[in-house]
Amino acid sequence: MKKKSDKEKDLEALKKDFEAAQNIFLAGFAKLTVQQDFELRKTVRGAGGSYKVVKTTWPRRRRKGLPRKTS
């Protein structure tokens, strides 16, 4: 189990990623097969993006205070 200090470092890194990103897509992947997940990761990285899996509570905690962009 991670120490609280390590979790805080991870949360700060996620916040920095959110601040630097032009676009963020949050999605559930519960019904993806392993092959579909692999292809999605490959496609995202091939387009210059990054693919991260985080606890569902982390994005909610870290998006507070960030500007909300809608189109």
Buried (B, 14 or more C-beta within 10 A) or exposed (E): EEEEEEEEEBBEEBBEBBEEEEEEEEEEEEEEEEEEEEEBBEEBEEEEBEEEEEEEEBBEEBBEEEEEEEE
